[in-house]
Each structure stands twice: as C-alpha cells, then as structure tokens.
Amino acid sequence: MANEEIDYKLAAEQLRTGKPLFGKDGALAPMLERILNAALEGEMDAHLSGESRESGNRRNGKMSKTVQTQYGEVTVETPRDRDGSFDPQTVRKRETILAEGMADQIIGMY
C-alpha cells in the first residue's frame, strides 16, 4: 500500500455498504497505515541530512512490522539506514502497539 494515494472513494463506498469504520477491514485502517508510512519516510529524510550523506550513511531498505491500533492492525514499513543510527519517533523500534492517543492525534492532524 505504500506510495499509493488514499482511496477516498473506496472508503466512502465501504461506509455506504455498511462495512465497519474500525477493525481490520475498516475504512480507517488503510488510511492510518499510509499516514504512518509517510511519517516514517519523512523522519528518515530529516535524519539523512547533507552531513550524514557525506559521511557515507544512506538508506538501507525497510523493515515491515504489524502494529496494533484502536482502528485495527496496520503494517508499517520502517526505513533503515546503513549505520543504524535512525531512531523513529512515530512508531518506535520494538513497538507493536500504537498508543491510543497517538492514533487519534494522527487522524486529527490529517
């Protein structure tokens, strides 16, 4: 789902047909997943400033993990860097349950 636009039409259709807003197949889970992945990419971009790139540090793939939220399970892809100095703040390392308030804040900001 990374690098895709949020499908508002699909979400609206799900709501019209009576599918749940929350849960694994809910309309909010895919939107939250895309927002979290975009936030993690933004954090990596900020982390890899000009200085760190000059010293040889650069992107080194991604690690996928499933995170529990109050809106359902989402799969996030945390970017990695060569020297392992990237410490994401949106979804921290070894975090598998997103704090209740964090998901609400992200949806509220969107």
Secondary structure, DSSP 4 states (H G I P E B T S, - for coil): -TT----HHHHHHHHHTT--SSSTTSSHHHHHHHHHHHHHHHHHHHHS-HHHHHTT--EEEEEEEEEEETTEEEEEEEEEETTS----SSS-TT--B--HHHHHHHHHH-
